[in-house]
Amino acid sequence: MLTKREQEVLKLLCEGKNNIEIAEILHISKHTAKAHVTSIIRKLECRNRTNAAYVAGKINLS
C-alpha cells in the first residue's frame, strides 16, 4: 500500500516529472523525492520509474 505522499509522487511521476521537479512541486529535497520514487518502485515490484508509471496507469493509481 502506498502512502499518501507516495501517491502524490506517483501522480507527478506519471505526468513525466523528474525527481528535481517532484521535489520543487512538493517542497521536499531531491533526495527525499528519490527515496519516495525508490519506495514506489519497490512496492509496485517494478524495474524502473517508467514501469511504475505504466503499472499505475494499468491499475488506475495515477
mmCIF file of the N, C-alpha and C atoms, coordinates in Angstrom:
data_MODEL
# 
_entry.id   MODEL 
# 
loop_
_atom_site.group_PDB 
_atom_site.id 
_atom_site.type_symbol 
_atom_site.label_atom_id 
_atom_site.label_alt_id 
_atom_site.label_comp_id 
_atom_site.label_asym_id 
_atom_site.label_entity_id 
_atom_site.label_seq_id 
_atom_site.pdbx_PDB_ins_code 
_atom_site.Cartn_x 
_atom_site.Cartn_y 
_atom_site.Cartn_z 
_atom_site.occupancy 
_atom_site.B_iso_or_equiv 
_atom_site.pdbx_formal_charge 
_atom_site.auth_seq_id 
_atom_site.auth_comp_id 
_atom_site.auth_asym_id 
_atom_site.auth_atom_id 
_atom_site.pdbx_PDB_model_num 
ATOM 1   N N  . MET A 1 1  ? 0.846  -1.181 0.000   1.00 0.00 ? 1  MET A N  1 
ATOM 2   C CA . MET A 1 1  ? 0.000  0.000  0.000   1.00 0.00 ? 1  MET A CA 1 
ATOM 3   C C  . MET A 1 1  ? 0.890  1.242  0.000   1.00 0.00 ? 1  MET A C  1 
ATOM 4   N N  . LEU A 1 2  ? 0.604  2.151  -0.903  1.00 0.00 ? 2  LEU A N  1 
ATOM 5   C CA . LEU A 1 2  ? 1.369  3.393  -0.986  1.00 0.00 ? 2  LEU A CA 1 
ATOM 6   C C  . LEU A 1 2  ? 0.846  4.406  0.016   1.00 0.00 ? 2  LEU A C  1 
ATOM 7   N N  . THR A 1 3  ? 1.770  5.175  0.588   1.00 0.00 ? 3  THR A N  1 
ATOM 8   C CA . THR A 1 3  ? 1.374  6.243  1.492   1.00 0.00 ? 3  THR A CA 1 
ATOM 9   C C  . THR A 1 3  ? 0.750  7.377  0.667   1.00 0.00 ? 3  THR A C  1 
ATOM 10  N N  . LYS A 1 4  ? 0.113  8.301  1.365   1.00 0.00 ? 4  LYS A N  1 
ATOM 11  C CA . LYS A 1 4  ? -0.483 9.447  0.676   1.00 0.00 ? 4  LYS A CA 1 
ATOM 12  C C  . LYS A 1 4  ? 0.586  10.223 -0.093  1.00 0.00 ? 4  LYS A C  1 
ATOM 13  N N  . ARG A 1 5  ? 1.740  10.423 0.511   1.00 0.00 ? 5  ARG A N  1 
ATOM 14  C CA . ARG A 1 5  ? 2.829  11.153 -0.148  1.00 0.00 ? 5  ARG A CA 1 
ATOM 15  C C  . ARG A 1 5  ? 3.340  10.385 -1.362  1.00 0.00 ? 5  ARG A C  1 
ATOM 16  N N  . GLU A 1 6  ? 3.467  9.071  -1.229  1.00 0.00 ? 6  GLU A N  1 
ATOM 17  C CA . GLU A 1 6  ? 3.904  8.264  -2.366  1.00 0.00 ? 6  GLU A CA 1 
ATOM 18  C C  . GLU A 1 6  ? 2.890  8.343  -3.503  1.00 0.00 ? 6  GLU A C  1 
ATOM 19  N N  . GLN A 1 7  ? 1.614  8.409  -3.180  1.00 0.00 ? 7  GLN A N  1 
ATOM 20  C CA . GLN A 1 7  ? 0.584  8.562  -4.205  1.00 0.00 ? 7  GLN A CA 1 
ATOM 21  C C  . GLN A 1 7  ? 0.734  9.900  -4.920  1.00 0.00 ? 7  GLN A C  1 
ATOM 22  N N  . GLU A 1 8  ? 1.055  10.957 -4.158  1.00 0.00 ? 8  GLU A N  1 
ATOM 23  C CA . GLU A 1 8  ? 1.292  12.274 -4.761  1.00 0.00 ? 8  GLU A CA 1 
ATOM 24  C C  . GLU A 1 8  ? 2.496  12.219 -5.692  1.00 0.00 ? 8  GLU A C  1 
ATOM 25  N N  . VAL A 1 9  ? 3.560  11.573 -5.229  1.00 0.00 ? 9  VAL A N  1 
ATOM 26  C CA . VAL A 1 9  ? 4.776  11.447 -6.035  1.00 0.00 ? 9  VAL A CA 1 
ATOM 27  C C  . VAL A 1 9  ? 4.485  10.622 -7.290  1.00 0.00 ? 9  VAL A C  1 
ATOM 28  N N  . LEU A 1 10 ? 3.747  9.540  -7.143  1.00 0.00 ? 10 LEU A N  1 
ATOM 29  C CA . LEU A 1 10 ? 3.416  8.693  -8.284  1.00 0.00 ? 10 LEU A CA 1 
ATOM 30  C C  . LEU A 1 10 ? 2.611  9.458  -9.331  1.00 0.00 ? 10 LEU A C  1 
ATOM 31  N N  . LYS A 1 11 ? 1.682  10.286 -8.895  1.00 0.00 ? 11 LYS A N  1 
ATOM 32  C CA . LYS A 1 11 ? 0.898  11.097 -9.836  1.00 0.00 ? 11 LYS A CA 1 
ATOM 33  C C  . LYS A 1 11 ? 1.823  12.000 -10.648 1.00 0.00 ? 11 LYS A C  1 
ATOM 34  N N  . LEU A 1 12 ? 2.774  12.630 -9.972  1.00 0.00 ? 12 LEU A N  1 
ATOM 35  C CA . LEU A 1 12 ? 3.724  13.505 -10.666 1.00 0.00 ? 12 LEU A CA 1 
ATOM 36  C C  . LEU A 1 12 ? 4.641  12.693 -11.572 1.00 0.00 ? 12 LEU A C  1 
ATOM 37  N N  . LEU A 1 13 ? 5.041  11.521 -11.117 1.00 0.00 ? 13 LEU A N  1 
ATOM 38  C CA . LEU A 1 13 ? 5.875  10.633 -11.918 1.00 0.00 ? 13 LEU A CA 1 
ATOM 39  C C  . LEU A 1 13 ? 5.137  10.249 -13.203 1.00 0.00 ? 13 LEU A C  1 
ATOM 40  N N  . CYS A 1 14 ? 3.841  9.984  -13.089 1.00 0.00 ? 14 CYS A N  1 
ATOM 41  C CA . CYS A 1 14 ? 3.013  9.640  -14.245 1.00 0.00 ? 14 CYS A CA 1 
ATOM 42  C C  . CYS A 1 14 ? 2.877  10.815 -15.208 1.00 0.00 ? 14 CYS A C  1 
ATOM 43  N N  . GLU A 1 15 ? 3.033  12.013 -14.707 1.00 0.00 ? 15 GLU A N  1 
ATOM 44  C CA . GLU A 1 15 ? 2.989  13.213 -15.551 1.00 0.00 ? 15 GLU A CA 1 
ATOM 45  C C  . GLU A 1 15 ? 4.333  13.471 -16.229 1.00 0.00 ? 15 GLU A C  1 
ATOM 46  N N  . GLY A 1 16 ? 5.314  12.609 -15.935 1.00 0.00 ? 16 GLY A N  1 
ATOM 47  C CA . GLY A 1 16 ? 6.623  12.733 -16.564 1.00 0.00 ? 16 GLY A CA 1 
ATOM 48  C C  . GLY A 1 16 ? 7.610  13.604 -15.822 1.00 0.00 ? 16 GLY A C  1 
ATOM 49  N N  . LYS A 1 17 ? 7.293  13.964 -14.589 1.00 0.00 ? 17 LYS A N  1 
ATOM 50  C CA . LYS A 1 17 ? 8.190  14.811 -13.803 1.00 0.00 ? 17 LYS A CA 1 
ATOM 51  C C  . LYS A 1 17 ? 9.413  14.013 -13.348 1.00 0.00 ? 17 LYS A C  1 
ATOM 52  N N  . ASN A 1 18 ? 10.562 14.687 -13.319 1.00 0.00 ? 18 ASN A N  1 
ATOM 53  C CA . ASN A 1 18 ? 11.761 14.047 -12.790 1.00 0.00 ? 18 ASN A CA 1 
ATOM 54  C C  . ASN A 1 18 ? 11.866 14.344 -11.292 1.00 0.00 ? 18 ASN A C  1 
ATOM 55  N N  . ASN A 1 19 ? 12.867 13.765 -10.630 1.00 0.00 ? 19 ASN A N  1 
ATOM 56  C CA . ASN A 1 19 ? 12.986 13.907 -9.175  1.00 0.00 ? 19 ASN A CA 1 
ATOM 57  C C  . ASN A 1 19 ? 13.117 15.359 -8.735  1.00 0.00 ? 19 ASN A C  1 
ATOM 58  N N  . ILE A 1 20 ? 13.858 16.153 -9.482  1.00 0.00 ? 20 ILE A N  1 
ATOM 59  C CA . ILE A 1 20 ? 14.046 17.559 -9.110  1.00 0.00 ? 20 ILE A CA 1 
ATOM 60  C C  . ILE A 1 20 ? 12.723 18.317 -9.225  1.00 0.00 ? 20 ILE A C  1 
ATOM 61  N N  . GLU A 1 21 ? 11.977 18.071 -10.287 1.00 0.00 ? 21 GLU A N  1 
ATOM 62  C CA . GLU A 1 21 ? 10.676 18.727 -10.456 1.00 0.00 ? 21 GLU A CA 1 
ATOM 63  C C  . GLU A 1 21 ? 9.697  18.291 -9.365  1.00 0.00 ? 21 GLU A C  1 
ATOM 64  N N  . ILE A 1 22 ? 9.701  17.000 -9.051  1.00 0.00 ? 22 ILE A N  1 
ATOM 65  C CA . ILE A 1 22 ? 8.839  16.490 -7.977  1.00 0.00 ? 22 ILE A CA 1 
ATOM 66  C C  . ILE A 1 22 ? 9.192  17.181 -6.667  1.00 0.00 ? 22 ILE A C  1 
ATOM 67  N N  . ALA A 1 23 ? 10.474 17.290 -6.386  1.00 0.00 ? 23 ALA A N  1 
ATOM 68  C CA . ALA A 1 23 ? 10.934 17.931 -5.155  1.00 0.00 ? 23 ALA A CA 1 
ATOM 69  C C  . ALA A 1 23 ? 10.476 19.383 -5.079  1.00 0.00 ? 23 ALA A C  1 
ATOM 70  N N  . GLU A 1 24 ? 10.598 20.100 -6.172  1.00 0.00 ? 24 GLU A N  1 
ATOM 71  C CA . GLU A 1 24 ? 10.190 21.512 -6.190  1.00 0.00 ? 24 GLU A CA 1 
ATOM 72  C C  . GLU A 1 24 ? 8.681  21.660 -5.992  1.00 0.00 ? 24 GLU A C  1 
ATOM 73  N N  . ILE A 1 25 ? 7.910  20.829 -6.645  1.00 0.00 ? 25 ILE A N  1 
ATOM 74  C CA . ILE A 1 25 ? 6.448  20.916 -6.547  1.00 0.00 ? 25 ILE A CA 1 
ATOM 75  C C  . ILE A 1 25 ? 5.970  20.593 -5.140  1.00 0.00 ? 25 ILE A C  1 
ATOM 76  N N  . LEU A 1 26 ? 6.575  19.564 -4.527  1.00 0.00 ? 26 LEU A N  1 
ATOM 77  C CA . LEU A 1 26 ? 6.135  19.122 -3.199  1.00 0.00 ? 26 LEU A CA 1 
ATOM 78  C C  . LEU A 1 26 ? 6.897  19.778 -2.048  1.00 0.00 ? 26 LEU A C  1 
ATOM 79  N N  . HIS A 1 27 ? 7.855  20.654 -2.387  1.00 0.00 ? 27 HIS A N  1 
ATOM 80  C CA . HIS A 1 27 ? 8.653  21.360 -1.383  1.00 0.00 ? 27 HIS A CA 1 
ATOM 81  C C  . HIS A 1 27 ? 9.386  20.383 -0.472  1.00 0.00 ? 27 HIS A C  1 
ATOM 82  N N  . ILE A 1 28 ? 10.053 19.414 -1.110  1.00 0.00 ? 28 ILE A N  1 
ATOM 83  C CA . ILE A 1 28 ? 10.887 18.439 -0.399  1.00 0.00 ? 28 ILE A CA 1 
ATOM 84  C C  . ILE A 1 28 ? 12.256 18.427 -1.069  1.00 0.00 ? 28 ILE A C  1 
ATOM 85  N N  . SER A 1 29 ? 13.229 17.787 -0.447  1.00 0.00 ? 29 SER A N  1 
ATOM 86  C CA . SER A 1 29 ? 14.550 17.719 -1.064  1.00 0.00 ? 29 SER A CA 1 
ATOM 87  C C  . SER A 1 29 ? 14.543 16.715 -2.205  1.00 0.00 ? 29 SER A C  1 
ATOM 88  N N  . LYS A 1 30 ? 15.499 16.868 -3.118  1.00 0.00 ? 30 LYS A N  1 
ATOM 89  C CA . LYS A 1 30 ? 15.578 15.926 -4.241  1.00 0.00 ? 30 LYS A CA 1 
ATOM 90  C C  . LYS A 1 30 ? 15.911 14.526 -3.742  1.00 0.00 ? 30 LYS A C  1 
ATOM 91  N N  . HIS A 1 31 ? 16.617 14.436 -2.618  1.00 0.00 ? 31 HIS A N  1 
ATOM 92  C CA . HIS A 1 31 ? 16.943 13.131 -2.035  1.00 0.00 ? 31 HIS A CA 1 
ATOM 93  C C  . HIS A 1 31 ? 15.687 12.452 -1.486  1.00 0.00 ? 31 HIS A C  1 
ATOM 94  N N  . THR A 1 32 ? 14.806 13.236 -0.884  1.00 0.00 ? 32 THR A N  1 
ATOM 95  C CA . THR A 1 32 ? 13.542 12.690 -0.384  1.00 0.00 ? 32 THR A CA 1 
ATOM 96  C C  . THR A 1 32 ? 12.665 12.251 -1.545  1.00 0.00 ? 32 THR A C  1 
ATOM 97  N N  . ALA A 1 33 ? 12.631 13.043 -2.602  1.00 0.00 ? 33 ALA A N  1 
ATOM 98  C CA . ALA A 1 33 ? 11.861 12.665 -3.792  1.00 0.00 ? 33 ALA A CA 1 
ATOM 99  C C  . ALA A 1 33 ? 12.373 11.352 -4.353  1.00 0.00 ? 33 ALA A C  1 
ATOM 100 N N  . LYS A 1 34 ? 13.692 11.220 -4.440  1.00 0.00 ? 34 LYS A N  1 
ATOM 101 C CA . LYS A 1 34 ? 14.289 9.979  -4.945  1.00 0.00 ? 34 LYS A CA 1 
ATOM 102 C C  . LYS A 1 34 ? 13.927 8.801  -4.045  1.00 0.00 ? 34 LYS A C  1 
ATOM 103 N N  . ALA A 1 35 ? 13.934 9.017  -2.736  1.00 0.00 ? 35 ALA A N  1 
ATOM 104 C CA . ALA A 1 35 ? 13.585 7.951  -1.792  1.00 0.00 ? 35 ALA A CA 1 
ATOM 105 C C  . ALA A 1 35 ? 12.133 7.509  -1.987  1.00 0.00 ? 35 ALA A C  1 
ATOM 106 N N  . HIS A 1 36 ? 11.246 8.456  -2.214  1.00 0.00 ? 36 HIS A N  1 
ATOM 107 C CA . HIS A 1 36 ? 9.837  8.122  -2.464  1.00 0.00 ? 36 HIS A CA 1 
ATOM 108 C C  . HIS A 1 36 ? 9.696  7.315  -3.758  1.00 0.00 ? 36 HIS A C  1 
ATOM 109 N N  . VAL A 1 37 ? 10.388 7.740  -4.806  1.00 0.00 ? 37 VAL A N  1 
ATOM 110 C CA . VAL A 1 37 ? 10.316 7.036  -6.088  1.00 0.00 ? 37 VAL A CA 1 
ATOM 111 C C  . VAL A 1 37 ? 10.857 5.619  -5.929  1.00 0.00 ? 37 VAL A C  1 
ATOM 112 N N  . THR A 1 38 ? 11.956 5.481  -5.228  1.00 0.00 ? 38 THR A N  1 
ATOM 113 C CA . THR A 1 38 ? 12.535 4.159  -4.985  1.00 0.00 ? 38 THR A CA 1 
ATOM 114 C C  . THR A 1 38 ? 11.567 3.271  -4.222  1.00 0.00 ? 38 THR A C  1 
ATOM 115 N N  . SER A 1 39 ? 10.907 3.832  -3.221  1.00 0.00 ? 39 SER A N  1 
ATOM 116 C CA . SER A 1 39 ? 9.935  3.073  -2.433  1.00 0.00 ? 39 SER A CA 1 
ATOM 117 C C  . SER A 1 39 ? 8.742  2.652  -3.289  1.00 0.00 ? 39 SER A C  1 
ATOM 118 N N  . ILE A 1 40 ? 8.283  3.540  -4.152  1.00 0.00 ? 40 ILE A N  1 
ATOM 119 C CA . ILE A 1 40 ? 7.162  3.238  -5.056  1.00 0.00 ? 40 ILE A CA 1 
ATOM 120 C C  . ILE A 1 40 ? 7.534  2.085  -5.978  1.00 0.00 ? 40 ILE A C  1 
ATOM 121 N N  . ILE A 1 41 ? 8.725  2.169  -6.561  1.00 0.00 ? 41 ILE A N  1 
ATOM 122 C CA . ILE A 1 41 ? 9.189  1.120  -7.472  1.00 0.00 ? 41 ILE A CA 1 
ATOM 123 C C  . ILE A 1 41 ? 9.244  -0.222 -6.747  1.00 0.00 ? 41 ILE A C  1 
ATOM 124 N N  . ARG A 1 42 ? 9.747  -0.216 -5.522  1.00 0.00 ? 42 ARG A N  1 
ATOM 125 C CA . ARG A 1 42 ? 9.842  -1.447 -4.738  1.00 0.00 ? 42 ARG A CA 1 
ATOM 126 C C  . ARG A 1 42 ? 8.457  -1.990 -4.402  1.00 0.00 ? 42 ARG A C  1 
ATOM 127 N N  . LYS A 1 43 ? 7.578  -1.125 -3.932  1.00 0.00 ? 43 LYS A N  1 
ATOM 128 C CA . LYS A 1 43 ? 6.240  -1.565 -3.524  1.00 0.00 ? 43 LYS A CA 1 
ATOM 129 C C  . LYS A 1 43 ? 5.411  -2.078 -4.697  1.00 0.00 ? 43 LYS A C  1 
ATOM 130 N N  . LEU A 1 44 ? 5.576  -1.486 -5.872  1.00 0.00 ? 44 LEU A N  1 
ATOM 131 C CA . LEU A 1 44 ? 4.838  -1.921 -7.050  1.00 0.00 ? 44 LEU A CA 1 
ATOM 132 C C  . LEU A 1 44 ? 5.556  -3.053 -7.785  1.00 0.00 ? 44 LEU A C  1 
ATOM 133 N N  . GLU A 1 45 ? 6.712  -3.435 -7.253  1.00 0.00 ? 45 GLU A N  1 
ATOM 134 C CA . GLU A 1 45 ? 7.524  -4.516 -7.827  1.00 0.00 ? 45 GLU A CA 1 
ATOM 135 C C  . GLU A 1 45 ? 7.854  -4.244 -9.291  1.00 0.00 ? 45 GLU A C  1 
ATOM 136 N N  . CYS A 1 46 ? 8.361  -3.037 -9.540  1.00 0.00 ? 46 CYS A N  1 
ATOM 137 C CA . CYS A 1 46 ? 8.698  -2.604 -10.893 1.00 0.00 ? 46 CYS A CA 1 
ATOM 138 C C  . CYS A 1 46 ? 10.211 -2.557 -11.080 1.00 0.00 ? 46 CYS A C  1 
ATOM 139 N N  . ARG A 1 47 ? 10.610 -2.427 -12.343 1.00 0.00 ? 47 ARG A N  1 
ATOM 140 C CA . ARG A 1 47 ? 12.037 -2.362 -12.669 1.00 0.00 ? 47 ARG A CA 1 
ATOM 141 C C  . ARG A 1 47 ? 12.573 -0.931 -12.624 1.00 0.00 ? 47 ARG A C  1 
ATOM 142 N N  . ASN A 1 48 ? 11.721 0.039  -12.958 1.00 0.00 ? 48 ASN A N  1 
ATOM 143 C CA . ASN A 1 48 ? 12.170 1.429  -13.021 1.00 0.00 ? 48 ASN A CA 1 
ATOM 144 C C  . ASN A 1 48 ? 10.962 2.362  -12.947 1.00 0.00 ? 48 ASN A C  1 
ATOM 145 N N  . ARG A 1 49 ? 11.216 3.671  -13.000 1.00 0.00 ? 49 ARG A N  1 
ATOM 146 C CA . ARG A 1 49 ? 10.146 4.655  -12.842 1.00 0.00 ? 49 ARG A CA 1 
ATOM 147 C C  . ARG A 1 49 ? 9.161  4.621  -14.006 1.00 0.00 ? 49 ARG A C  1 
ATOM 148 N N  . THR A 1 50 ? 9.642  4.322  -15.198 1.00 0.00 ? 50 THR A N  1 
ATOM 149 C CA . THR A 1 50 ? 8.752  4.225  -16.352 1.00 0.00 ? 50 THR A CA 1 
ATOM 150 C C  . THR A 1 50 ? 7.786  3.060  -16.183 1.00 0.00 ? 50 THR A C  1 
ATOM 151 N N  . ASN A 1 51 ? 8.322  1.936  -15.730 1.00 0.00 ? 51 ASN A N  1 
ATOM 152 C CA . ASN A 1 51 ? 7.483  0.764  -15.484 1.00 0.00 ? 51 ASN A CA 1 
ATOM 153 C C  . ASN A 1 51 ? 6.481  1.055  -14.374 1.00 0.00 ? 51 ASN A C  1 
ATOM 154 N N  . ALA A 1 52 ? 6.888  1.798  -13.348 1.00 0.00 ? 52 ALA A N  1 
ATOM 155 C CA . ALA A 1 52 ? 5.984  2.154  -12.247 1.00 0.00 ? 52 ALA A CA 1 
ATOM 156 C C  . ALA A 1 52 ? 4.831  3.012  -12.765 1.00 0.00 ? 52 ALA A C  1 
ATOM 157 N N  . ALA A 1 53 ? 5.127  3.965  -13.651 1.00 0.00 ? 53 ALA A N  1 
ATOM 158 C CA . ALA A 1 53 ? 4.073  4.807  -14.225 1.00 0.00 ? 53 ALA A CA 1 
ATOM 159 C C  . ALA A 1 53 ? 3.117  3.967  -15.065 1.00 0.00 ? 53 ALA A C  1 
ATOM 160 N N  . TYR A 1 54 ? 3.661  3.019  -15.814 1.00 0.00 ? 54 TYR A N  1 
ATOM 161 C CA . TYR A 1 54 ? 2.831  2.128  -16.627 1.00 0.00 ? 54 TYR A CA 1 
ATOM 162 C C  . TYR A 1 54 ? 1.912  1.290  -15.741 1.00 0.00 ? 54 TYR A C  1 
ATOM 163 N N  . VAL A 1 55 ? 2.471  0.683  -14.702 1.00 0.00 ? 55 VAL A N  1 
ATOM 164 C CA . VAL A 1 55 ? 1.686  -0.131 -13.781 1.00 0.00 ? 55 VAL A CA 1 
ATOM 165 C C  . VAL A 1 55 ? 0.611  0.712  -13.107 1.00 0.00 ? 55 VAL A C  1 
ATOM 166 N N  . ALA A 1 56 ? 0.969  1.924  -12.700 1.00 0.00 ? 56 ALA A N  1 
ATOM 167 C CA . ALA A 1 56 ? -0.002 2.815  -12.053 1.00 0.00 ? 56 ALA A CA 1 
ATOM 168 C C  . ALA A 1 56 ? -1.181 3.087  -12.980 1.00 0.00 ? 56 ALA A C  1 
ATOM 169 N N  . GLY A 1 57 ? -0.903 3.300  -14.246 1.00 0.00 ? 57 GLY A N  1 
ATOM 170 C CA . GLY A 1 57 ? -1.962 3.532  -15.219 1.00 0.00 ? 57 GLY A CA 1 
ATOM 171 C C  . GLY A 1 57 ? -2.834 2.302  -15.414 1.00 0.00 ? 57 GLY A C  1 
ATOM 172 N N  . LYS A 1 58 ? -2.212 1.138  -15.438 1.00 0.00 ? 58 LYS A N  1 
ATOM 173 C CA . LYS A 1 58 ? -2.958 -0.112 -15.633 1.00 0.00 ? 58 LYS A CA 1 
ATOM 174 C C  . LYS A 1 58 ? -3.891 -0.425 -14.461 1.00 0.00 ? 58 LYS A C  1 
ATOM 175 N N  . ILE A 1 59 ? -3.452 -0.086 -13.237 1.00 0.00 ? 59 ILE A N  1 
ATOM 176 C CA . ILE A 1 59 ? -4.289 -0.400 -12.067 1.00 0.00 ? 59 ILE A CA 1 
ATOM 177 C C  . ILE A 1 59 ? -4.974 0.850  -11.519 1.00 0.00 ? 59 ILE A C  1 
ATOM 178 N N  . ASN A 1 60 ? -4.923 1.932  -12.341 1.00 0.00 ? 60 ASN A N  1 
ATOM 179 C CA . ASN A 1 60 ? -5.634 3.171  -12.031 1.00 0.00 ? 60 ASN A CA 1 
ATOM 180 C C  . ASN A 1 60 ? -5.202 3.806  -10.709 1.00 0.00 ? 60 ASN A C  1 
ATOM 181 N N  . LEU A 1 61 ? -3.883 3.883  -10.494 1.00 0.00 ? 61 LEU A N  1 
ATOM 182 C CA . LEU A 1 61 ? -3.355 4.560  -9.302  1.00 0.00 ? 61 LEU A CA 1 
ATOM 183 C C  . LEU A 1 61 ? -2.981 6.006  -9.594  1.00 0.00 ? 61 LEU A C  1 
ATOM 184 N N  . SER A 1 62 ? -2.890 6.370  -10.849 1.00 0.00 ? 62 SER A N  1 
ATOM 185 C CA . SER A 1 62 ? -2.436 7.720  -11.167 1.00 0.00 ? 62 SER A CA 1 
ATOM 186 C C  . SER A 1 62 ? -3.576 8.707  -11.227 1.00 0.00 ? 62 SER A C  1 
# 
